[in-house]
């Protein structure tokens, strides 16, 4: 147990629970580091054959902690901190993509912004009926730099362009139709179904599982890690623009902004 992450073992699965329900499990710098450590811990647990990633409360992950960014907008050293934060997030996503065991995202409620990247770095997604996905960055003067390459990798550029440029919210049934959600179940059955999936996957040989993930994420997706590095740099740089300042202040002030 850490400040923002809880680990649980229900063999053959191990579960990582994001524990910031009061912030809709928004990704702070400390949370990103704790998630990285959690995956390292389960990497070493041989009896854990697959990892379930989920969030506490009504959201899976609402994305970057915009309050944290908003507090730093006037700080001259903020850009360096934002680049370091995005590098940490990029490293976490790479760890997940290279993780030798299958990772199942158990998506409850909202998944938004950089939380979408966290979900897309998992191998399989099980969602509740009320789950929703949103990439609202463009509406806030920001760039979804780490979600974009993963979304293109999973569903293709045409669908990704629609989702990234519109900033709209999508339902669980729509996302299952795209193939982003492998299964949609009743909200109270999301973890149980995810555990069932890990149990089924545990019938495969660990070495074959690792090699298969390498084939998908590192061979077929050979450009993915370079794209994530470029995207993380673009995300940090976009936060320094006047549009980002206006968008974040409007979001925090619960105001509607009109772009001209």
C-alpha positions in Angstrom: 0.0 0.0 0.0 1.3 3.4 -1.0 -0.2 6.9 -0.9 -2.0 6.6 -4.2 -1.8 3.0 -5.3 -3.0 -0.3 -3.7 -1.8 -3.7 -4.6 -3.8 -6.9 -4.2 -3.1 -10.5 -5.1 -5.9 -12.9 -6.0 -3.8 -15.5 -7.8 -3.3 -15.9 -10.7 -4.0 -12.2 -11.0 -2.5 -9.2 -9.2 -4.5 -6.0 -9.1 -3.2 -2.4 -9.1 -5.8 0.1 -7.8 -5.4 3.8 -8.4 -6.4 5.5 -5.2 -7.3 9.1 -5.8 -11.1 9.0 -6.0 -11.5 12.6 -4.8 -9.5 13.7 -7.9 -11.2 11.1 -10.2 -7.8 9.3 -10.1 -6.1 12.1 -12.0 -2.4 11.4 -12.7 -0.1 13.4 -10.5 3.7 13.1 -10.7 3.7 11.0 -7.5 1.0 8.7 -8.8 2.9 8.1 -12.0 6.0 7.0 -10.1 4.0 4.8 -7.8 2.3 3.1 -10.7 5.8 2.4 -12.2 6.9 0.8 -8.9 3.7 -1.3 -8.7 4.4 -2.8 -12.1 8.0 -3.5 -11.0 6.7 -5.3 -7.9 4.4 -7.5 -9.9 7.1 -8.2 -12.5 9.0 -10.0 -9.7 6.0 -12.0 -8.5 6.2 -15.3 -10.4 2.8 -16.5 -9.2 1.1 -13.4 -10.6 0.4 -14.4 -14.2 -1.4 -11.2 -15.2 -2.1 -7.7 -13.8 -5.4 -6.0 -13.6 -5.2 -2.1 -13.6 -8.3 -0.3 -12.2 -9.4 2.8 -10.4 -11.2 3.4 -7.1 -14.4 5.2 -7.0 -16.5 6.3 -10.0 -13.6 6.8 -12.5 -10.8 4.7 -14.0 -8.6 7.8 -14.6 -9.6 11.3 -15.5 -6.1 12.1 -17.0 -3.5 14.7 -16.1 -4.0 16.6 -12.8 -4.9 20.0 -14.3 -5.0 21.6 -10.9 -1.3 20.7 -10.5 -0.5 22.3 -13.9 -2.7 25.3 -13.2 -0.8 26.0 -10.0 2.5 26.1 -12.0 1.4 28.2 -15.0 3.3 31.3 -13.8 6.4 29.3 -12.6 9.4 30.0 -14.9 10.7 26.5 -14.1 7.4 24.8 -15.0 8.4 23.8 -18.6 11.3 21.7 -17.3 9.1 20.1 -14.7 6.4 19.3 -17.4 9.0 17.7 -19.6 10.3 15.5 -16.7 6.7 14.6 -15.8 5.9 13.5 -19.4 9.1 11.6 -19.6 8.1 9.7 -16.5 4.7 9.0 -18.0 6.3 7.9 -21.3 8.6 5.5 -19.3 5.6 4.1 -17.4 3.8 3.4 -20.7 6.9 1.7 -22.1 7.2 -0.4 -19.0 3.6 -1.5 -19.5 4.1 -2.2 -23.3 7.2 -4.3 -22.6 5.7 -6.0 -19.5 6.2 -9.7 -19.9 2.7 -10.6 -18.5 -0.7 -9.6 -19.9 -2.3 -6.4 -18.4 -6.0 -6.1 -18.3 -7.6 -2.7 -17.8 -10.7 -2.9 -15.7 -12.4 0.3 -16.7 -15.0 1.7 -14.4 -16.7 5.0 -15.3 -14.7 7.8 -17.0 -11.4 7.4 -18.7 -10.1 10.6 -20.1 -7.0 12.5 -21.3 -3.7 10.8 -20.4 -5.8 8.1 -18.6 -6.7 6.9 -22.1 -3.0 6.3 -22.8 -2.8 4.3 -19.6 -5.7 2.2 -20.7 -4.3 1.7 -24.2 -1.0 0.5 -22.9 -2.9 -2.5 -21.5 -3.4 -5.5 -23.6 -7.1 -6.1 -23.0 -9.8 -3.8 -21.8 -12.9 -4.9 -19.8 -15.3 -2.1 -19.2 -18.5 -1.5 -17.3 -21.7 -0.5 -19.1 -21.4 3.1 -17.8 -17.8 3.5 -18.9 -17.1 6.5 -21.1 -14.0 7.7 -22.9 -13.0 11.3 -23.7 -9.9 13.0 -25.1 -10.8 16.7 -24.4 -7.3 18.1 -24.8 -8.0 20.2 -27.9 -10.9 21.9 -26.1 -8.4 23.0 -23.4 -5.6 24.2 -25.6 -3.6 21.0 -24.9 -2.2 18.1 -26.9 -2.9 14.4 -26.3 0.7 13.5 -27.2 0.9 10.1 -25.6 -2.6 9.0 -26.2 -2.4 9.7 -29.9 0.2 7.1 -31.0 -1.4 4.4 -28.9 -4.9 5.2 -30.3 -3.6 5.1 -33.9 -1.9 1.8 -33.0 -5.0 0.3 -31.6 -7.8 1.5 -34.0 -6.1 3.3 -37.0 -5.6 6.9 -38.0 -9.1 7.7 -39.3 -10.9 6.8 -36.1 -8.1 8.3 -33.9 -8.4 11.6 -35.8 -12.1 11.9 -35.2 -11.7 11.2 -31.4 -8.6 13.4 -30.9 -9.8 16.4 -32.9 -13.5 16.4 -31.7 -12.9 16.0 -28.0 -16.2 14.3 -27.7 -17.2 11.6 -25.2 -17.9 8.1 -26.4 -20.0 5.3 -24.8 -19.0 1.8 -23.9 -21.1 0.2 -26.6 -19.5 2.5 -29.3 -16.0 1.7 -28.0 -16.7 -2.1 -28.0 -17.8 -1.7 -31.6 -14.4 -0.2 -32.4 -12.6 -3.0 -30.7 -11.1 -0.8 -28.0 -13.2 -2.5 -25.3 -12.8 -6.3 -25.5 -16.0 -6.8 -23.4 -18.6 -4.7 -21.7 -20.3 -6.1 -18.5 -22.4 -4.8 -15.7 -20.5 -2.2 -13.6 -20.3 -4.4 -10.6 -18.8 -7.3 -12.5 -15.8 -5.5 -14.2 -13.1 -6.7 -11.8 -14.6 -10.3 -11.7 -14.6 -10.5 -15.5 -11.1 -9.1 -15.6 -9.9 -11.8 -13.1 -11.6 -14.4 -15.2 -9.7 -13.2 -18.3 -6.4 -13.4 -16.5 -7.3 -16.9 -15.2 -7.9 -18.0 -18.8 -4.7 -16.3 -20.1 -2.7 -18.1 -17.3 -3.3 -21.4 -19.3 -0.7 -20.1 -21.7 3.1 -20.6 -21.2 4.7 -17.5 -19.6 7.6 -17.5 -22.1 5.2 -17.7 -25.1 3.1 -14.9 -23.6 6.1 -12.7 -23.3 7.3 -13.4 -26.9 3.8 -12.7 -28.2 3.6 -9.4 -26.5 7.0 -8.5 -27.9 5.8 -9.4 -31.4 2.7 -7.2 -31.1 4.2 -4.2 -29.2 7.8 -4.1 -30.3 7.9 -5.7 -33.8 4.5 -4.8 -35.3 4.5 -1.6 -33.2 8.2 -0.9 -33.8 7.7 2.9 -34.2 5.5 3.2 -31.1 8.2 4.1 -28.6 9.7 6.8 -30.8 6.3 8.2 -31.3 5.6 8.2 -27.6 8.9 10.1 -27.0 7.9 12.8 -29.6 4.4 12.9 -28.2 5.5 13.4 -24.6 7.7 16.3 -25.7 4.9 17.9 -27.7 2.5 17.5 -24.7 4.9 19.3 -22.4 5.6 22.1 -24.9 1.9 22.7 -25.5 1.3 23.4 -21.8 3.5 26.6 -22.2 1.2 28.2 -24.8 -1.3 31.0 -24.2 -4.1 28.6 -25.4 -3.2 26.1 -22.7 -3.2 28.9 -20.1 -6.7 30.0 -21.2 -8.0 26.5 -21.5 -6.8 25.3 -18.1 -7.9 28.4 -16.3 -11.4 28.1 -17.9 -11.6 24.4 -16.9 -10.5 25.1 -13.3 -12.9 28.0 -13.1 -15.7 25.8 -14.6 -16.2 28.3 -17.4 -16.9 27.8 -21.1 -14.3 29.1 -23.5 -14.9 30.1 -27.1 -11.9 29.8 -29.4 -11.4 32.3 -32.2 
